[in-house]
């Protein structure tokens, strides 16, 4: 999955000369947390967050004393060192950027021109789609050896049962062994026949667990 398939292209923007007050109104009205700041060519020059607004806005107890602060331009508070992405970046790589840099928003640019924006919520929705948990089905977790051909062999077992696979996910065991955990989401509400087939083939099924039967 690439970024342009999930990015929001309907972007609300402001310019560096717009006031802090205008950003306050937009954030409240649109219920957003970030506003990209662009120049006349729609090139990204800054980013303002709701936190920047809160820090710059006067206290409700001293509004009259500092009300002129709201008329300052956004150039006075906007962030100019911005991490950006490209429309053809992979979503998985973008997720790593979010985690490594502790950010909640990523402007997407092409030749410095702003073309989209991605938020943490967008990434969460894409994860739901990738895992298939938004579709009716069941999840099976299998402990498999970390070697070539393992996924092919297991897929053949599902094929024999005519069970449709919605998604797969592989991650290493925490213990650092030569095994991995394969998570398969299948389009059936009763996966136990496939589970039995997997066990007969010598695989360790971690989930679902059948009553009275061990994982081994």
Number of C-alpha atoms within 10 A of each C-alpha: 12 15 22 19 12 18 21 16 13 9 14 15 18 21 20 19 14 15 18 25 20 14 22 15 11 17 18 11 9 9 10 12 17 24 23 26 25 18 15 7 9 16 17 25 20 22 26 22 20 17 11 17 21 11 11 17 19 17 13 9 8 9 13 10 10 14 15 13 15 19 15 16 18 26 19 12 18 20 16 13 9 12 13 18 21 21 19 13 14 15 22 14 12 19 14 11 16 17 11 9 9 9 12 15 22 23 26 25 17 15 9 14 16 23 21 23 27 22 18 15 11 14 21 12 12 17 15 12 14 15 17 21 16 10 13 12 17 20 21 19 20 22 19 21 16 14 10 8 10 12 15 9 11 17 15 11 16 19 12 10 12 10 15 14 18 20 16 17 12 15 10 15 14 9 8 8 10 11 16 19 20 23 19 20 23 23 18 15 10 11 19 15 11 18 24 14 16 17 15 10 12 11 18 18 22 18 15 15 14 13 6 6 7 10 15 9
